[in-house]
């Protein structure tokens, strides 16, 4: 997924995950920012315009969480975990 010119591409992305199954998300941005995984502070990372970031998170409970850019206040993806 990408953040460019103030927009997330693809917009409103929702993906499915499973408890205990690792997820890898590739994030690129046209500005430096902090990637925040709500509910999983150990999975947070930084992204830089010169290099996309591969973010790994393993859900440990069912429910929904978001991955977002903190500075841009933009949701990149919503993960629904079963």
C-alpha positions in Angstrom: 0.0 0.0 0.0 1.1 3.5 -0.6 0.6 7.0 0.7 1.0 9.7 -2.0 -0.1 13.3 -2.3 -2.3 13.0 0.8 -4.1 9.8 -0.4 -3.9 6.1 0.5 -3.8 3.7 -2.4 -5.7 1.5 -2.4 -8.3 3.3 -0.3 -10.4 1.7 2.4 -8.5 -1.6 2.2 -9.7 -4.4 4.5 -7.7 -7.7 4.8 -8.4 -10.9 6.7 -6.0 -12.3 9.2 -5.9 -15.3 11.5 -4.7 -15.5 15.1 -1.1 -16.7 15.2 -0.6 -16.3 11.4 2.1 -13.7 10.5 1.1 -10.8 8.2 3.5 -8.8 6.2 2.5 -5.4 4.8 4.6 -3.3 2.5 4.2 0.4 3.0 5.6 3.2 0.9 5.1 6.9 1.5 6.1 10.2 -0.2 7.0 11.6 3.2 8.8 10.3 6.3 6.3 9.0 8.9 5.7 6.6 11.7 3.7 3.4 10.9 1.5 2.6 13.9 -0.2 -0.8 14.4 -3.0 -0.1 16.8 -2.9 -2.6 19.7 0.5 -4.0 18.7 3.1 -1.4 19.8 6.0 -3.7 19.2 5.1 -3.9 15.5 5.4 -0.1 14.9 8.0 1.1 12.3 9.2 4.1 10.4 8.8 4.7 6.6 11.0 6.9 4.5 10.3 8.2 0.9 13.5 6.6 -0.3 12.8 3.1 0.9 9.5 1.2 1.4 9.0 -0.6 4.8 8.1 -4.3 5.2 6.1 -4.4 8.4 5.5 -7.8 10.1 2.8 -8.3 12.7 1.4 -11.6 14.1 -2.2 -11.1 15.5 -2.6 -12.7 18.9 -6.3 -12.2 19.4 -9.5 -12.0 17.3 -11.0 -8.6 16.4 -10.1 -5.7 14.2 -7.1 -3.4 14.2 -5.7 -0.8 11.9 -2.3 0.0 10.5 -1.9 3.7 9.9 0.5 6.6 9.4 0.6 8.6 12.6 1.8 12.0 11.2 -0.5 11.9 8.2 -3.4 10.6 10.3 -4.2 8.2 7.6 -5.4 4.6 7.9 -3.5 2.3 5.5 -5.4 -0.9 6.1 -7.9 -2.5 8.5 -7.2 -6.1 9.5 -10.1 -8.3 10.6 -8.7 -11.2 12.6 -10.5 -14.5 13.2 
